[in-house]
Amino acid sequence: MNEPRTDPEISVVVPIFREAESVGPLCRRLVPVLERVASSFEILFVDDGSTDDTLLAIRAENARDPRIKAVSFSRNFGKEIAIAAGLDHARGRAVVIMDADLQHPPETIEAFVAKWREGYVMVYGQRTDRAGESPVKRGFTQAFYRLFARFGETELPEGAGDFRLIDRKGVEVLRSLGERARFSKGLYAWIGFPSVGVPFVVEERQFGTTKWSFRKLFRFAFDGITSFSTVPLRVWTYLGGLISLLSIAAAIYFAVRTLLFGSDVPGYPSLIVSVTFFSGIQLMSLGMIGEYVGRIFAEVKRRPLYVVADTVGGSGEASPVAEARLAAI
């Protein structure tokens, strides 16, 4: 007869992609912290299609400590999808999400758990500085948060990222959201529930290099804006109305001028510039519409968010939501 499954108190979900050197050092620091603050725990790595020895490193850690587990994707699906998969497979009463590169200090989890036991459903890490970032990246980050605060449907706490603890109540709500174009920071804020920030200092990366290029960061920011706002679509309505008013004003001006002074031959350069300018406006508006239509197309296909190729430590049991996603194929 099968023994009843005992769920851990804390699950730590770690999305990981080509970070083989970070697995051991992370576990050395993370396990003692969890042993101090939790009666039971599991560490669940979500290997996002790594092509190096990341999965082998996780297997080695699992051989030493069966509480360390993994779900491995068939290919790279992206960090946002890896987080969703971690929430699908994590079994703890609270779930901590953190990066594998040790820039999220494991010791901060103690403060997370203390706030959780006070009754908070969401406890997020709030970085206190961005001294390690270039001025250009800091500028783009500040611009994004200002735009999101101005046009987004929800408010993002300043300095908050994926490093956070979520109570099972919040995890279940996040698991029920089946959207494909995921912007997790927005989803955390959208679900509501009592939340509190815990300040922390981002540590220096000890191994490897960041996988986030400026192109990926820009795309991520664009996904965030378009996932939580229709303002980019409405902008073109306003712009089209403004251009229409200007064209009517220009038509009236030229009509009056012709009546008073007679007609003259319009300049060829100004004509070409006008045609080119308005053609560019039209193409940009069509491109923005296409972005939203593309998201609709991705949603209606109902493909699963991810495909699990392998597991480590018995993490292959999918949640009911994950099974429903697979059944929707």
Number of C-alpha atoms within 10 A of each C-alpha: 3 4 5 6 6 9 14 18 18 26 28 26 29 24 26 27 23 19 22 21 17 19 22 15 14 17 18 11 14 18 17 12 16 23 11 10 17 14 10 16 23 23 25 27 30 28 31 27 22 19 14 13 13 22 28 13 17 23 19 13 18 17 14 10 15 14 19 24 23 28 28 26 20 15 15 17 15 14 19 19 21 27 22 23 26 27 26 21 23 27 23 23 16 23 27 27 23 24 19 26 24 20 15 24 20 19 14 17 26 15 16 24 21 13 20 20 11 8 12 18 22 28 26 27 26 21 18 14 12 14 10 10 10 9 11 9 13 14 11 15 17 13 12 17 19 13 12 21 16 13 17 20 16 18 15 19 17 13 18 18 18 18 23 24 29 28 22 20 13 18 24 14 12 19 18 12 13 17 15 17 18 20 20 18 16 21 18 23 16 15 14 12 14 10 18 17 19 17 15 17 16 18 12 11 14 12 14 12 10 9 10 10 9 12 9 11 15 15 12 16 18 13 17 21 23 21 19 17 17 14 14 15 16 12 13 18 13 11 13 16 12 12 13 12 12 12 12 12 12 12 12 12 11 15 13 12 13 12 9 9 8 10 11 9 5 8 8 9 9 10 11 10 11 12 12 12 11 13 12 12 15 14 11 13 20 13 12 17 14 12 15 16 12 11 16 14 11 14 14 10 10 16 14 16 19 21 15 17 13 14 19 20 17 12 19 16 13 15 16 13 16 22 13 13 16 16 11 11 9
